[in-house]
Structures are given as C-alpha cells and as structure tokens.
C-alpha cells in the first residue's frame, strides 16, 4: 500500500475544457476523500447546486467568489471554507491566475470515482 502521494503525481482527469480533477482516498473506506480541482483558464462559473456531502475546502492558488447559502465572499489563497450537507452553493473562479482548490468530502463522492463529469458547471464566456 502506498501511504504517500505528491499532488503533482496524482492522475488528473479533465472534466471540462481547462478543468482537471485529482482524487485521493482510501480504497477501503467510503467515509472521506480529498479532491484537487485545477482551473487553468478562469473565469469559470460553478452554478448554485447542492449535494448530500459535507465539504471542507482550501484555496491553494487563485481567487474565487463563493456563495454558500445566503453568504457571498471573495476568497483567495490560504482561505478555508466549509459547506454543510444540502446547502446551496456555487463559485466563480475569477482569475487571472490559475485556480487550485482542495476539497474534502464526506461521504466519498462515488460519482467522482466513476469519472462522471459534474452536471453543475458552465464556462463563462466573456
């Protein structure tokens, strides 16, 4: 069993043009997973949506305007955020630099494991 991985070495799957997703999880434990989203060419909009999963996140690089419930805030590098289960949320990745976001989900996102592309995003064309 490999206990360590470098972020740069995780397999990246392109889920949309310029958006890559990397997953890190324990194969035998469905309670939690870490997801890295890399947005190469902001701006990109993730429309309001909700899911059963609890979500904790961290802005590793870039800037975004997040709406969680009724609150909207601009978040930048080194900012944490939390999204409770079934709370509407969305984000606009602002740019101009690449956005890198680390999310922790519980329970595990089976749809991500199956390689599904998210239903909730759309690219902003300005």
Secondary structure, DSSP 8 states (H G I E B T S, - for coil): ------GGGS--EEEETTEEEEEEE-TT-TT-EEEEEEESS--EEEEEE--SSEEEEEEEESEEEEEETTEEEEEETT-EEEE-TT--EEEEE--SS-EEEEEEEES--HHHHTT---SSEEE---
